[in-house]
Amino acid sequence: MDALILLVEDDPSIRELTEMGLRSAGFQVTTAINGRSALDQFRKHHPDAVVLDVMLPELDGLEVCRVIRAESSVPVVMLTARTDTVDIVVGLEAGADDYVTKPFVMPELIARLRAALRRARQLEPTERITLG
């Protein structure tokens, strides 16, 4: 799978390990370390999916998710230490397609990401008609 993933994580060790895991699973990866750079990278690279931490500097992940959702239907998987049911519901209501809590295991994140990508591809139009 050669999908481009935008990984947004402010913790350097988690970002590095997650990036390595995603790359070893066959994904291309671009990264961002805060909410503002996440939106810049999103608009610059047009990723196929976003893996998004909630607790980010400058602009939190919930707001980043809302902005992404206003601009695109790209799959967003939250990856966060916030584990309360209320936090999960808020993340999903902000527009996330899935929610993975830290600590996490890489095979589960990859499986959830692939599932989100499959669902997104099924929703893509199969034909395009241009008039005029």
N, CA and C atoms as an extended XYZ file, in Angstrom:
396
Properties=species:S:1:pos:R:3:atomname:S:1:resname:S:1:resid:I:1 pbc="F F F"
N         0.858       -1.169        0.000 N   MET     1
C         0.000        0.000        0.000 CA  MET     1
C         0.900        1.227        0.000 C   MET     1
N         0.680        2.142       -0.911 N   ASP     2
C         1.541        3.307       -1.016 CA  ASP     2
C         0.818        4.591       -0.639 C   ASP     2
N        -0.171        4.498        0.224 N   ALA     3
C        -0.911        5.679        0.658 CA  ALA     3
C         0.007        6.613        1.432 C   ALA     3
N        -0.224        7.913        1.289 N   LEU     4
C         0.524        8.921        2.018 CA  LEU     4
C        -0.218        9.252        3.304 C   LEU     4
N         0.469        9.118        4.431 N   ILE     5
C        -0.109        9.370        5.737 CA  ILE     5
C         0.537       10.612        6.334 C   ILE     5
N        -0.271       11.528        6.842 N   LEU     6
C         0.226       12.654        7.613 CA  LEU     6
C         0.153       12.250        9.081 C   LEU     6
N         1.299       12.143        9.722 N   LEU     7
C         1.395       11.781       11.133 CA  LEU     7
C         1.655       13.054       11.931 C   LEU     7
N         0.721       13.382       12.831 N   VAL     8
C         0.832       14.597       13.634 CA  VAL     8
C         1.024       14.183       15.086 C   VAL     8
N         2.245       14.387       15.591 N   GLU     9
C         2.599       13.963       16.945 CA  GLU     9
C         3.699       14.878       17.458 C   GLU     9
N         3.505       15.466       18.642 N   ASP    10
C         4.504       16.379       19.178 CA  ASP    10
C         5.604       15.684       19.968 C   ASP    10
N         5.370       14.468       20.425 N   ASP    11
C         6.396       13.741       21.179 CA  ASP    11
C         7.368       13.088       20.183 C   ASP    11
N         8.654       13.499       20.210 N   PRO    12
C         9.611       13.001       19.210 CA  PRO    12
C         9.767       11.482       19.199 C   PRO    12
N         9.802       10.839       20.364 N   SER    13
C        10.012        9.391       20.382 CA  SER    13
C         8.788        8.651       19.837 C   SER    13
N         7.590        9.083       20.194 N   ILE    14
C         6.381        8.447       19.666 CA  ILE    14
C         6.279        8.691       18.165 C   ILE    14
N         6.589        9.922       17.733 N   ARG    15
C         6.528       10.248       16.306 CA  ARG    15
C         7.486        9.370       15.509 C   ARG    15
N         8.722        9.224       16.005 N   GLU    16
C         9.732        8.434       15.290 CA  GLU    16
C         9.331        6.964       15.206 C   GLU    16
N         8.908        6.385       16.320 N   LEU    17
C         8.518        4.972       16.326 CA  LEU    17
C         7.289        4.727       15.451 C   LEU    17
N         6.331        5.630       15.531 N   THR    18
C         5.111        5.470       14.723 CA  THR    18
C         5.429        5.623       13.247 C   THR    18
N         6.259        6.597       12.916 N   GLU    19
C         6.655        6.778       11.521 CA  GLU    19
C         7.347        5.526       10.982 C   GLU    19
N         8.268        4.954       11.775 N   MET    20
C         8.971        3.734       11.341 CA  MET    20
C         7.976        2.591       11.141 C   MET    20
N         7.022        2.443       12.055 N   GLY    21
C         6.034        1.382       11.935 CA  GLY    21
C         5.153        1.546       10.707 C   GLY    21
N         4.736        2.781       10.443 N   LEU    22
C         3.902        3.039        9.261 CA  LEU    22
C         4.681        2.789        7.976 C   LEU    22
N         5.935        3.225        7.953 N   ARG    23
C         6.764        2.992        6.761 CA  ARG    23
C         6.998        1.497        6.534 C   ARG    23
N         7.249        0.755        7.606 N   SER    24
C         7.480       -0.680        7.452 CA  SER    24
C         6.216       -1.404        6.998 C   SER    24
N         5.053       -0.788        7.221 N   ALA    25
C         3.791       -1.360        6.747 CA  ALA    25
C         3.496       -0.966        5.304 C   ALA    25
N         4.387       -0.179        4.694 N   GLY    26
C         4.239        0.161        3.285 CA  GLY    26
C         3.657        1.533        3.013 C   GLY    26
N         3.464        2.340        4.049 N   PHE    27
C         2.926        3.676        3.857 CA  PHE    27
C         4.055        4.679        3.610 C   PHE    27
N         3.753        5.706        2.853 N   GLN    28
C         4.605        6.886        2.784 CA  GLN    28
C         4.159        7.774        3.939 C   GLN    28
N         5.080        8.480        4.567 N   VAL    29
C         4.735        9.267        5.747 CA  VAL    29
C         5.347       10.646        5.669 C   VAL    29
N         4.546       11.648        5.990 N   THR    30
C         5.034       12.988        6.242 CA  THR    30
C         4.581       13.341        7.649 C   THR    30
N         5.333       14.189        8.336 N   THR    31
C         5.036       14.442        9.744 CA  THR    31
C         4.856       15.923       10.039 C   THR    31
N         4.190       16.172       11.168 N   ALA    32
C         4.037       17.521       11.704 CA  ALA    32
C         4.132       17.424       13.219 C   ALA    32
N         4.625       18.494       13.848 N   ILE    33
C         4.850       18.450       15.297 CA  ILE    33
C         3.878       19.310       16.092 C   ILE    33
N         3.018       20.075       15.415 N   ASN    34
C         2.019       20.871       16.103 CA  ASN    34
C         0.823       21.083       15.185 C   ASN    34
N        -0.227       21.676       15.725 N   GLY    35
C        -1.459       21.831       14.966 CA  GLY    35
C        -1.332       22.718       13.744 C   GLY    35
N        -0.616       23.807       13.881 N   ARG    36
C        -0.473       24.721       12.732 CA  ARG    36
C         0.323       24.072       11.595 C   ARG    36
N         1.426       23.413       11.945 N   SER    37
C         2.203       22.757       10.892 CA  SER    37
C         1.424       21.581       10.298 C   SER    37
N         0.549       20.967       11.093 N   ALA    38
C        -0.289       19.885       10.570 CA  ALA    38
C        -1.177       20.395        9.440 C   ALA    38
N        -1.805       21.535        9.650 N   LEU    39
C        -2.671       22.083        8.600 CA  LEU    39
C        -1.860       22.504        7.388 C   LEU    39
N        -0.672       23.073        7.608 N   ASP    40
C         0.207       23.424        6.481 CA  ASP    40
C         0.581       22.180        5.683 C   ASP    40
N         1.005       21.115        6.381 N   GLN    41
C         1.388       19.867        5.710 CA  GLN    41
C         0.183       19.231        5.009 C   GLN    41
N        -0.964       19.299        5.637 N   PHE    42
C        -2.175       18.739        5.036 CA  PHE    42
C        -2.476       19.424        3.706 C   PHE    42
N        -2.410       20.726        3.697 N   ARG    43
C        -2.721       21.486        2.478 CA  ARG    43
C        -1.631       21.347        1.425 C   ARG    43
N        -0.412       21.169        1.853 N   LYS    44
C         0.711       21.038        0.916 CA  LYS    44
C         0.760       19.660        0.262 C   LYS    44
N         0.567       18.603        1.048 N   HIS    45
C         0.791       17.244        0.555 CA  HIS    45
C        -0.476       16.479        0.185 C   HIS    45
N        -1.657       16.925        0.618 N   HIS    46
C        -2.917       16.237        0.334 CA  HIS    46
C        -2.820       14.736        0.642 C   HIS    46
N        -2.589       14.407        1.920 N   PRO    47
C        -2.410       12.991        2.280 CA  PRO    47
C        -3.680       12.178        2.082 C   PRO    47
N        -3.496       10.869        2.022 N   ASP    48
C        -4.630        9.954        1.899 CA  ASP    48
C        -5.312        9.720        3.240 C   ASP    48
N        -4.587        9.944        4.339 N   ALA    49
C        -5.142        9.794        5.689 CA  ALA    49
C        -4.275       10.569        6.665 C   ALA    49
N        -4.860       10.846        7.842 N   VAL    50
C        -4.159       11.592        8.880 CA  VAL    50
C        -4.223       10.789       10.172 C   VAL    50
N        -3.068       10.636       10.828 N   VAL    51
C        -2.996       10.078       12.178 CA  VAL    51
C        -2.683       11.267       13.076 C   VAL    51
N        -3.602       11.573       13.998 N   LEU    52
C        -3.598       12.863       14.671 CA  LEU    52
C        -3.651       12.730       16.186 C   LEU    52
N        -2.648       13.283       16.856 N   ASP    53
C        -2.666       13.374       18.311 CA  ASP    53
C        -3.649       14.475       18.706 C   ASP    53
N        -4.233       14.373       19.885 N   VAL    54
C        -5.174       15.395       20.345 CA  VAL    54
C        -4.448       16.524       21.059 C   VAL    54
N        -3.547       16.182       21.954 N   MET    55
C        -2.878       17.204       22.758 CA  MET    55
C        -1.640       17.711       22.028 C   MET    55
N        -1.834       18.780       21.260 N   LEU    56
C        -0.772       19.363       20.445 CA  LEU    56
C        -0.543       20.815       20.839 C   LEU    56
N         0.675       21.301       20.676 N   PRO    57
C         0.911       22.730       20.893 CA  PRO    57
C         0.334       23.561       19.745 C   PRO    57
N         0.080       24.822       20.038 N   GLU    58
C        -0.383       25.844       19.097 CA  GLU    58
C        -1.840       25.694       18.696 C   GLU    58
N        -2.252       24.535       18.289 N   LEU    59
C        -3.638       24.283       17.880 CA  LEU    59
C        -3.908       22.823       18.199 C   LEU    59
N        -4.897       22.547       19.050 N   ASP    60
C        -5.082       21.152       19.468 CA  ASP    60
C        -5.639       20.281       18.343 C   ASP    60
N        -5.502       18.980       18.520 N   GLY    61
C        -5.897       18.030       17.497 CA  GLY    61
C        -7.377       18.055       17.169 C   GLY    61
N        -8.215       18.380       18.140 N   LEU    62
C        -9.654       18.462       17.870 CA  LEU    62
C        -9.949       19.587       16.878 C   LEU    62
N        -9.304       20.727       17.083 N   GLU    63
C        -9.509       21.849       16.159 CA  GLU    63
C        -8.915       21.531       14.791 C   GLU    63
N        -7.757       20.890       14.767 N   VAL    64
C        -7.150       20.478       13.496 CA  VAL    64
C        -8.102       19.543       12.759 C   VAL    64
N        -8.686       18.600       13.483 N   CYS    65
C        -9.627       17.663       12.877 CA  CYS    65
C       -10.835       18.392       12.292 C   CYS    65
N       -11.371       19.355       13.031 N   ARG    66
C       -12.529       20.123       12.544 CA  ARG    66
C       -12.191       20.875       11.254 C   ARG    66
N       -10.996       21.478       11.206 N   VAL    67
C       -10.589       22.215       10.006 CA  VAL    67
C       -10.404       21.256        8.834 C   VAL    67
N        -9.738       20.137        9.078 N   ILE    68
C        -9.551       19.147        8.016 CA  ILE    68
C       -10.906       18.668        7.514 C   ILE    68
N       -11.810       18.374        8.430 N   ARG    69
C       -13.127       17.873        8.043 CA  ARG    69
C       -13.910       18.907        7.234 C   ARG    69
N       -13.716       20.184        7.510 N   ALA    70
C       -14.387       21.239        6.745 CA  ALA    70
C       -13.853       21.329        5.318 C   ALA    70
N       -12.615       20.876        5.118 N   GLU    71
C       -11.974       20.973        3.806 CA  GLU    71
C       -11.947       19.660        3.034 C   GLU    71
N       -12.107       18.533        3.737 N   SER    72
C       -11.857       17.248        3.091 CA  SER    72
C       -12.579       16.117        3.817 C   SER    72
N       -12.744       15.018        3.121 N   SER    73
C       -13.316       13.809        3.738 CA  SER    73
C       -12.230       12.756        3.970 C   SER    73
N       -10.954       13.167        3.921 N   VAL    74
C        -9.846       12.246        4.141 CA  VAL    74
C       -10.001       11.582        5.514 C   VAL    74
N        -9.692       10.297        5.624 N   PRO    75
C        -9.800        9.629        6.924 CA  PRO    75
C        -8.861       10.235        7.971 C   PRO    75
N        -9.392       10.400        9.185 N   VAL    76
C        -8.613       10.908       10.315 CA  VAL    76
C        -8.714        9.887       11.442 C   VAL    76
N        -7.556        9.398       11.889 N   VAL    77
C        -7.502        8.479       13.017 CA  VAL    77
C        -6.813        9.216       14.162 C   VAL    77
N        -7.544        9.419       15.242 N   MET    78
C        -6.970       10.049       16.431 CA  MET    78
C        -6.073        9.033       17.133 C   MET    78
N        -4.918        9.482       17.574 N   LEU    79
C        -3.988        8.646       18.327 CA  LEU    79
C        -3.605        9.447       19.552 C   LEU    79
N        -4.169        9.096       20.712 N   THR    80
C        -4.044        9.972       21.863 CA  THR    80
C        -4.042        9.243       23.193 C   THR    80
N        -3.504        9.916       24.194 N   ALA    81
C        -3.492        9.374       25.554 CA  ALA    81
C        -4.812        9.630       26.272 C   ALA    81
N        -5.680       10.405       25.687 N   ARG    82
C        -6.978       10.682       26.312 CA  ARG    82
C        -7.888        9.469       26.124 C   ARG    82
N        -8.197        8.821       27.240 N   THR    83
C        -8.895        7.536       27.165 CA  THR    83
C       -10.307        7.548       27.732 C   THR    83
N       -10.734        8.657       28.322 N   ASP    84
C       -12.089        8.715       28.869 CA  ASP    84
C       -13.113        8.637       27.747 C   ASP    84
N       -14.237        8.050       28.040 N   THR    85
C       -15.306        7.931       27.047 CA  THR    85
C       -15.701        9.294       26.490 C   THR    85
N       -15.759       10.288       27.350 N   VAL    86
C       -16.106       11.639       26.900 CA  VAL    86
C       -15.108       12.130       25.863 C   VAL    86
N       -13.818       11.887       26.085 N   ASP    87
C       -12.794       12.317       25.130 CA  ASP    87
C       -12.945       11.595       23.794 C   ASP    87
N       -13.239       10.325       23.853 N   ILE    88
C       -13.432        9.540       22.629 CA  ILE    88
C       -14.625       10.079       21.845 C   ILE    88
N       -15.721       10.319       22.542 N   VAL    89
C       -16.926       10.850       21.884 CA  VAL    89
C       -16.641       12.222       21.279 C   VAL    89
N       -15.962       13.087       22.014 N   VAL    90
C       -15.633       14.424       21.497 CA  VAL    90
C       -14.761       14.305       20.247 C   VAL    90
N       -13.790       13.401       20.260 N   GLY    91
C       -12.931       13.203       19.092 CA  GLY    91
C       -13.702       12.727       17.876 C   GLY    91
N       -14.587       11.778       18.087 N   LEU    92
C       -15.394       11.276       16.970 CA  LEU    92
C       -16.375       12.338       16.478 C   LEU    92
N       -16.940       13.102       17.405 N   GLU    93
C       -17.859       14.179       17.019 CA  GLU    93
C       -17.140       15.313       16.294 C   GLU    93
N       -15.847       15.484       16.554 N   ALA    94
C       -15.062       16.507       15.858 CA  ALA    94
C       -14.790       16.115       14.410 C   ALA    94
N       -15.054       14.846       14.079 N   GLY    95
C       -14.887       14.405       12.700 CA  GLY    95
C       -13.934       13.255       12.498 C   GLY    95
N       -13.345       12.739       13.572 N   ALA    96
C       -12.427       11.604       13.418 CA  ALA    96
C       -13.182       10.366       12.958 C   ALA    96
N       -12.519        9.547       12.168 N   ASP    97
C       -13.102        8.301       11.695 CA  ASP    97
C       -12.863        7.159       12.659 C   ASP    97
N       -11.799        7.272       13.459 N   ASP    98
C       -11.468        6.237       14.436 CA  ASP    98
C       -10.651        6.884       15.541 C   ASP    98
N       -10.482        6.148       16.634 N   TYR    99
C        -9.827        6.694       17.824 CA  TYR    99
C        -9.015        5.579       18.458 C   TYR    99
N        -7.703        5.748       18.504 N   VAL   100
C        -6.801        4.758       19.083 CA  VAL   100
C        -6.133        5.403       20.292 C   VAL   100
N        -6.154        4.693       21.422 N   THR   101
C        -5.584        5.262       22.643 CA  THR   101
C        -4.159        4.770       22.879 C   THR   101
N        -3.360        5.658       23.474 N   LYS   102
C        -1.994        5.324       23.867 CA  LYS   102
C        -2.033        4.763       25.278 C   LYS   102
N        -1.193        3.814       25.605 N   PRO   103
C        -0.247        3.156       24.707 CA  PRO   103
C        -0.990        2.278       23.702 C   PRO   103
N        -0.413        2.129       22.536 N   PHE   104
C        -1.054        1.377       21.467 CA  PHE   104
C        -0.078        0.354       20.907 C   PHE   104
N        -0.615       -0.590       20.159 N   VAL   105
C         0.234       -1.560       19.465 CA  VAL   105
C         0.154       -1.244       17.975 C   VAL   105
N         1.291       -1.254       17.326 N   MET   106
C         1.377       -0.858       15.927 CA  MET   106
C         0.455       -1.662       15.004 C   MET   106
N         0.360       -2.999       15.156 N   PRO   107
C        -0.527       -3.734       14.247 CA  PRO   107
C        -1.984       -3.258       14.320 C   PRO   107
N        -2.449       -2.874       15.497 N   GLU   108
C        -3.827       -2.374       15.608 CA  GLU   108
C        -3.975       -1.030       14.909 C   GLU   108
N        -3.028       -0.117       15.113 N   LEU   109
C        -3.087        1.178       14.436 CA  LEU   109
C        -3.092        0.989       12.928 C   LEU   109
N        -2.224        0.128       12.432 N   ILE   110
C        -2.140       -0.111       10.988 CA  ILE   110
C        -3.447       -0.703       10.462 C   ILE   110
N        -4.010       -1.664       11.191 N   ALA   111
C        -5.274       -2.272       10.763 CA  ALA   111
C        -6.399       -1.243       10.730 C   ALA   111
N        -6.467       -0.399       11.742 N   ARG   112
C        -7.515        0.630       11.773 CA  ARG   112
C        -7.310        1.659       10.664 C   ARG   112
N        -6.065        2.001       10.391 N   LEU   113
C        -5.760        2.939        9.317 CA  LEU   113
C        -6.123        2.352        7.961 C   LEU   113
N        -5.775        1.106        7.742 N   ARG   114
C        -6.138        0.451        6.476 CA  ARG   114
C        -7.654        0.353        6.315 C   ARG   114
N        -8.361        0.055        7.401 N   ALA   115
C        -9.825       -0.017        7.342 CA  ALA   115
C       -10.412        1.343        6.979 C   ALA   115
N        -9.895        2.408        7.576 N   ALA   116
C       -10.381        3.755        7.262 CA  ALA   116
C       -10.101        4.107        5.802 C   ALA   116
N        -8.933        3.719        5.303 N   LEU   117
C        -8.603        3.969        3.902 CA  LEU   117
C        -9.519        3.181        2.967 C   LEU   117
N        -9.822        1.928        3.321 N   ARG   118
C       -10.742        1.123        2.497 CA  ARG   118
C       -12.110        1.773        2.429 C   ARG   118
N       -12.624        2.209        3.579 N   ARG   119
C       -13.944        2.851        3.601 CA  ARG   119
C       -13.937        4.119        2.746 C   ARG   119
N       -12.867        4.885        2.831 N   ALA   120
C       -12.782        6.125        2.059 CA  ALA   120
C       -12.746        5.831        0.556 C   ALA   120
N       -12.035        4.794        0.177 N   ARG   121
C       -11.950        4.452       -1.249 CA  ARG   121
C       -13.291        3.957       -1.784 C   ARG   121
N       -14.063        3.280       -0.959 N   GLN   122
C       -15.375        2.807       -1.376 CA  GLN   122
C       -16.333        3.968       -1.610 C   GLN   122
N       -16.097        5.089       -0.939 N   LEU   123
C       -16.965        6.245       -1.074 CA  LEU   123
C       -16.573        7.157       -2.227 C   LEU   123
N       -15.399        6.932       -2.809 N   GLU   124
C       -14.961        7.768       -3.921 CA  GLU   124
C       -15.842        7.508       -5.138 C   GLU   124
N       -16.159        8.557       -5.881 N   PRO   125
C       -16.951        8.352       -7.091 CA  PRO   125
C       -16.175        7.514       -8.102 C   PRO   125
N       -16.879        6.623       -8.784 N   THR   126
C       -16.216        5.777       -9.769 CA  THR   126
C       -16.199        6.399      -11.150 C   THR   126
N       -17.091        7.355      -11.384 N   GLU   127
C       -17.125        8.037      -12.667 CA  GLU   127
C       -17.145        9.530      -12.448 C   GLU   127
N       -16.558       10.252      -13.377 N   ARG   128
C       -16.579       11.699      -13.319 CA  ARG   128
C       -17.079       12.195      -14.659 C   ARG   128
N       -18.082       13.041      -14.628 N   ILE   129
C       -18.643       13.611      -15.847 CA  ILE   129
C       -18.358       15.097      -15.828 C   ILE   129
N       -17.805       15.607      -16.933 N   THR   130
C       -17.512       17.017      -17.040 CA  THR   130
C       -18.391       17.601      -18.146 C   THR   130
N       -19.081       18.670      -17.799 N   LEU   131
C       -19.932       19.331      -18.776 CA  LEU   131
C       -19.346       20.693      -19.125 C   LEU   131
N       -19.499       21.055      -20.379 N   GLY   132
C       -19.086       22.398      -20.803 CA  GLY   132
C       -17.654       22.549      -21.184 C   GLY   132
